[in-house]
Amino acid sequence: MASYDKAMESYKKAVTTAASLAASAMLVRGVVNELVPYEVRDLLFSGMGYLRSHMSSQHTIIIEETEGWANNQLYDAARAYLATRINTDMQRLRVSRVDETKSMMFSMEEGEEMADVHEGTEFKWRLVCRDNSSASSSNTNGRGGSGNFKLEVRSFEMSFHRKHKDKALTSYLPHILAVAKKIKEQNRTLKIYMNEGESWFAIDLHHPSTFSTLAMDHKLKQSVMDDLERFVKRKEYYKKIGKAWKRGYLLYGPPGTGKSSMIAAMANYLKFDVYDLELTEVNWNSTLRRLLIGMTNRSILVIEDIDCTVELQQREEGQEGTKSNPSEDKVR
């Protein structure tokens, strides 16, 4: 009984001491907020954070969603990359889909953490959301506005052991950018462009043809796929030897033999947009030049029935004929 009374007395003393410390801390905090200027407080807290970061073995890189008024490409890349690494058993999980032709996308919820391993090193990720309405309010008021709106700032915090800082900056982050670029190329909706006058007009390309569904000799199909892969990988080689990075194929045969399906299969395989050039809409060389210059990189130019739409002539006959304006030569 005596031991029980002694324990209760010790417990009461501990509670009283804790309450006294908490009250003292609140009092000191109130006094500091009232008497110490904001700039000094900010400097003190920054110094404490500096000391804490130097004493800790963990380093943290902050990747915010925006940089000024522009989107932070590294944030978008990290979001796409982590979506492929996320554990669906996570307690809180965000799921979205913006296109019925796309699969669901998983992402982290605020406060959740996950780990990723790159080249034997573990990197921990955490999604942080903070309210920046006070800053936005002051900025807006400075312009004469009311500033009564809430601005949420999202960021990723990537933590790792400080000895892996060089690997994080020179290897891991570039790896994330490269993987995210491939994911974006694989998931983007292909376009087919058609010319009218001197402009291109685009619609979504949803052609189902792929090399796996194409009715074609297996060896010939594989040789085409290998040739396409080799062409894509040799972009730097073309640049090195001073040649344009392009590849030409001539598809011929009666209607219905699969020429258009072959083009769609190539586009779906490479994830290249398609430009369907109708030469009957092109009357001048300058128009053709503008259309070709207006094409995007990594695309397929299709000229159908070129032997029927272009009237060919011998060079000797062209020299004997009437000369036209050299700046507006009509396509023949």
Legacy VTK file of the C-alpha trace (Angstrom):
# vtk DataFile Version 3.0
C-alpha trace
ASCII
DATASET POLYDATA
POINTS 332 float
0.000 0.000 0.000
2.861 2.314 0.885
4.540 1.571 -2.472
1.265 2.357 -4.269
0.965 5.715 -2.486
4.597 6.494 -3.327
4.003 5.664 -7.023
0.899 7.839 -7.148
2.799 10.692 -5.525
5.599 10.361 -8.093
3.050 10.284 -10.910
1.365 13.438 -9.632
4.721 15.186 -9.399
5.572 14.171 -12.963
2.238 15.428 -14.277
2.616 18.677 -12.337
6.143 19.167 -13.681
5.053 18.462 -17.264
2.147 20.876 -16.972
4.430 23.510 -15.505
6.938 23.078 -18.346
4.179 23.258 -20.955
2.785 26.416 -19.407
6.263 27.933 -19.245
6.906 27.049 -22.886
3.622 28.655 -23.938
4.454 31.723 -21.892
7.935 32.016 -23.416
6.491 31.524 -26.887
3.936 34.269 -26.296
6.579 36.642 -24.979
8.864 35.885 -27.946
6.045 36.454 -30.432
5.159 39.740 -28.767
8.600 41.174 -28.122
10.950 39.647 -30.684
10.588 41.039 -34.248
9.545 38.660 -36.992
12.873 38.991 -38.800
14.819 38.004 -35.665
12.521 35.048 -34.983
12.914 33.885 -38.564
16.692 34.160 -38.247
16.685 32.165 -34.980
14.497 29.416 -36.414
16.661 29.280 -39.538
19.759 28.930 -37.372
18.164 26.137 -35.370
17.181 24.379 -38.585
20.718 24.818 -39.903
22.217 23.238 -36.778
19.677 20.420 -36.829
20.377 19.640 -40.491
24.148 19.519 -39.869
23.741 17.238 -36.885
21.457 14.858 -38.795
22.772 12.180 -41.165
19.733 12.627 -43.446
19.550 15.101 -46.294
16.293 16.252 -47.862
15.616 17.702 -51.324
12.425 19.725 -51.761
10.725 19.523 -55.181
7.862 22.021 -55.357
5.013 21.787 -57.856
5.662 25.211 -59.337
8.645 27.468 -59.848
7.330 30.996 -59.879
4.455 31.004 -62.366
5.692 27.974 -64.301
5.214 24.277 -63.602
8.225 22.478 -62.193
9.095 19.762 -64.720
10.950 17.797 -62.061
7.800 17.652 -59.908
5.733 16.356 -62.842
8.458 13.810 -63.614
8.620 12.625 -59.993
4.824 12.282 -59.878
4.771 10.154 -63.043
7.766 8.092 -61.900
6.437 7.395 -58.399
3.085 6.320 -59.855
4.864 3.293 -61.331
6.632 2.492 -58.051
3.819 3.097 -55.594
2.639 0.327 -53.288
-1.102 -0.165 -53.729
-1.245 -1.538 -50.151
-0.547 1.968 -48.874
-3.053 3.030 -46.220
-4.088 6.186 -48.078
-3.932 6.185 -51.851
-5.052 8.676 -54.479
-6.486 7.231 -57.705
-7.438 9.168 -60.854
-8.180 8.772 -64.553
-8.537 11.655 -67.004
-9.175 9.698 -70.219
-11.304 6.612 -70.783
-8.618 5.243 -73.097
-6.007 5.421 -70.330
-5.491 3.242 -67.279
-5.931 4.457 -63.710
-3.106 6.489 -62.208
-2.031 5.980 -58.598
-0.408 8.704 -56.548
0.495 9.486 -52.949
-1.860 11.208 -50.558
-0.739 14.058 -48.362
1.526 12.924 -45.525
2.079 9.432 -46.914
5.605 8.103 -47.376
7.161 5.533 -49.678
10.654 4.236 -50.383
12.394 3.647 -53.699
15.735 1.940 -54.296
18.113 3.109 -57.027
21.477 1.427 -57.569
21.342 -0.064 -54.085
20.511 3.216 -52.333
17.197 3.879 -50.607
15.403 7.159 -51.183
12.341 8.062 -49.124
9.567 10.158 -50.615
6.857 12.169 -48.866
4.102 14.363 -50.285
3.678 17.632 -48.392
0.848 20.141 -48.826
0.886 23.507 -47.110
-1.430 26.485 -47.091
0.201 29.547 -48.610
-2.860 31.766 -48.377
-1.143 34.263 -46.061
1.639 34.941 -48.557
-0.780 35.111 -51.459
-3.024 37.429 -49.453
-0.197 39.878 -48.774
0.915 39.791 -52.412
-2.615 40.339 -53.651
-3.266 43.142 -51.186
-0.115 44.780 -52.425
-1.805 44.933 -55.840
-5.019 46.283 -54.398
-6.986 43.004 -54.351
-8.894 41.414 -51.541
-6.606 38.370 -51.298
-9.353 36.225 -49.751
-8.501 32.926 -51.353
-6.639 29.800 -50.378
-3.532 28.683 -52.212
-2.250 25.162 -51.595
1.393 24.496 -52.369
2.357 20.879 -52.942
5.856 19.475 -52.915
7.767 16.209 -52.737
10.390 15.724 -50.056
13.093 13.247 -51.022
15.243 12.098 -48.065
18.420 10.029 -48.139
21.683 9.533 -46.266
23.988 12.473 -46.768
26.765 10.300 -48.187
24.532 9.635 -51.230
23.988 13.291 -52.111
26.090 13.149 -55.289
24.263 10.024 -56.446
20.906 11.706 -55.812
21.793 14.775 -57.876
23.838 13.243 -60.700
22.223 9.819 -61.096
18.851 9.409 -59.406
17.132 12.644 -60.471
18.309 12.347 -64.123
17.059 8.743 -64.031
13.629 9.959 -62.896
13.506 12.526 -65.713
14.433 9.908 -68.320
11.875 7.359 -67.086
9.143 9.993 -66.872
9.880 11.081 -70.440
9.391 7.517 -71.673
6.175 7.184 -69.668
4.845 10.406 -71.185
5.672 9.233 -74.700
3.992 5.876 -74.126
0.847 7.372 -72.614
0.289 10.337 -74.894
-2.572 10.316 -77.409
-1.351 10.094 -80.993
-2.539 12.639 -83.543
-3.172 12.451 -87.263
-2.735 15.744 -89.119
-4.331 16.657 -92.437
-3.407 19.662 -94.558
-5.736 22.380 -95.758
-4.087 25.256 -97.526
-0.863 26.051 -95.667
-1.947 24.655 -92.276
-2.267 21.318 -90.523
-5.417 20.265 -88.671
-5.223 17.454 -86.112
-7.583 14.847 -84.717
-6.890 11.993 -82.297
-5.577 8.802 -83.859
-7.213 5.704 -82.385
-6.344 3.173 -85.090
-6.199 -0.307 -83.494
-3.579 -1.733 -85.851
-0.347 -2.988 -84.239
2.430 -5.288 -85.392
0.935 -8.061 -83.277
-2.383 -7.845 -85.168
-0.894 -7.176 -88.613
-1.343 -10.013 -91.133
2.212 -10.177 -92.456
5.070 -12.641 -92.884
6.684 -13.001 -89.480
10.287 -12.585 -90.683
9.423 -9.554 -92.797
7.471 -8.023 -89.913
10.394 -8.546 -87.519
12.828 -7.034 -89.998
10.689 -3.892 -90.247
10.470 -3.625 -86.459
14.241 -4.101 -86.129
14.830 -1.452 -88.780
12.585 1.012 -86.948
14.342 0.346 -83.640
17.743 0.817 -85.231
16.633 4.073 -86.838
15.300 5.535 -83.566
18.447 4.626 -81.634
20.776 6.187 -84.231
19.526 9.765 -83.995
22.828 10.976 -82.549
24.723 9.069 -85.241
22.802 10.869 -87.999
23.624 14.171 -86.309
27.290 13.220 -86.006
27.680 12.462 -89.711
25.679 15.536 -90.743
22.629 13.833 -92.235
18.946 14.473 -91.667
17.364 12.016 -89.244
14.761 10.477 -91.534
13.819 7.097 -92.957
11.745 6.359 -96.045
9.506 3.410 -96.902
7.664 2.752 -100.163
4.435 0.790 -99.665
2.695 -0.384 -102.823
-0.129 -2.706 -103.737
-3.842 -2.755 -104.636
-6.365 -1.140 -102.264
-7.147 -3.225 -99.194
-3.769 -4.955 -98.945
-2.868 -3.323 -95.590
-0.826 -0.248 -96.473
-2.764 2.061 -94.141
-2.777 -0.589 -91.402
0.985 -0.886 -91.761
1.387 2.887 -91.297
-0.864 2.845 -88.216
1.091 -0.083 -86.767
4.345 1.840 -87.239
2.845 4.917 -85.573
1.551 2.919 -82.600
4.872 1.091 -82.285
7.029 4.241 -82.337
4.456 6.533 -80.685
4.868 8.947 -83.605
2.158 11.299 -84.872
1.022 10.900 -88.493
0.908 13.694 -91.091
-1.292 12.743 -94.053
-0.206 15.034 -96.877
-2.806 15.538 -99.624
-0.799 16.835 -102.561
-3.883 17.939 -104.518
-4.255 20.683 -101.870
-0.704 21.918 -102.523
-0.269 24.216 -105.513
3.044 25.897 -104.810
6.473 24.843 -103.628
6.383 27.529 -100.941
3.194 25.988 -99.528
4.829 22.575 -99.421
7.857 24.019 -97.621
5.671 25.683 -94.996
3.792 22.436 -94.385
6.987 20.421 -94.002
8.538 22.997 -91.683
5.344 22.962 -89.612
5.692 19.260 -88.800
6.789 18.235 -85.327
9.764 16.016 -84.612
9.252 12.251 -84.223
6.436 11.953 -86.736
5.492 10.017 -89.888
4.788 11.808 -93.162
2.403 9.877 -95.414
1.978 10.741 -99.105
-0.671 8.482 -100.566
-0.988 7.681 -104.285
2.019 9.819 -105.084
2.218 8.325 -108.580
-1.346 9.473 -109.326
-1.426 12.924 -107.744
1.848 14.272 -109.125
2.346 14.751 -112.842
5.976 13.843 -113.483
8.029 15.194 -116.364
11.531 14.744 -117.677
14.098 17.325 -116.613
14.911 18.087 -120.282
11.246 18.841 -121.011
11.075 21.162 -118.008
14.071 23.121 -119.253
12.507 23.586 -122.707
9.154 24.752 -121.317
8.177 28.200 -120.200
9.969 29.361 -117.077
7.819 30.314 -114.141
8.439 32.577 -111.181
11.335 30.907 -109.302
9.950 32.006 -105.952
6.516 30.438 -106.594
7.182 27.296 -108.642
4.012 25.258 -108.960
4.230 21.623 -107.916
3.775 19.192 -110.821
LINES 1 333
332 0 1 2 3 4 5 6 7 8 9 10 11 12 13 14 15 16 17 18 19 20 21 22 23 24 25 26 27 28 29 30 31 32 33 34 35 36 37 38 39 40 41 42 43 44 45 46 47 48 49 50 51 52 53 54 55 56 57 58 59 60 61 62 63 64 65 66 67 68 69 70 71 72 73 74 75 76 77 78 79 80 81 82 83 84 85 86 87 88 89 90 91 92 93 94 95 96 97 98 99 100 101 102 103 104 105 106 107 108 109 110 111 112 113 114 115 116 117 118 119 120 121 122 123 124 125 126 127 128 129 130 131 132 133 134 135 136 137 138 139 140 141 142 143 144 145 146 147 148 149 150 151 152 153 154 155 156 157 158 159 160 161 162 163 164 165 166 167 168 169 170 171 172 173 174 175 176 177 178 179 180 181 182 183 184 185 186 187 188 189 190 191 192 193 194 195 196 197 198 199 200 201 202 203 204 205 206 207 208 209 210 211 212 213 214 215 216 217 218 219 220 221 222 223 224 225 226 227 228 229 230 231 232 233 234 235 236 237 238 239 240 241 242 243 244 245 246 247 248 249 250 251 252 253 254 255 256 257 258 259 260 261 262 263 264 265 266 267 268 269 270 271 272 273 274 275 276 277 278 279 280 281 282 283 284 285 286 287 288 289 290 291 292 293 294 295 296 297 298 299 300 301 302 303 304 305 306 307 308 309 310 311 312 313 314 315 316 317 318 319 320 321 322 323 324 325 326 327 328 329 330 331
